[in-house]
Amino acid sequence: MGEVAASTPLPGDVRPSWDALAWFTGETPLTELPDPRSPRRTLEAFRHHGIATHAAQTSARQAHERRRDMTINLDPAARERLSQTADLYERVAFDDARALKDLRTRMREQGLGPPPLPASLAHVDDARPSGEPSA
């Protein structure tokens, strides 16, 4: 793959090879939602779950790292900047966790069992994500 410039996935349908592969694997962009009972809808739900999980882990890790850096930095101006950045990441982490929780709820409503969460995100299935930012 990648050595052939174009492929013909269907008669008369010549596409660049990578585009043909994306079409074949169901990774072509959608212009409308697939039928709720279709395999593509299930694939999209699990793919979106993977992306949402990664985002929630990343934003939480960034918030933690900024907060940790703030506690060991002796420069008051730098501490203030790090505190503000940590606050921002904590709000993003909360929003990411809430979005993941909502996605998992929708998956269950569609009869799909969401994948297990990493230990760092176990709180997502609780009543309220941990680390809710203050107002």
Disulfide bonds with the S-S distance in Angstrom:
none
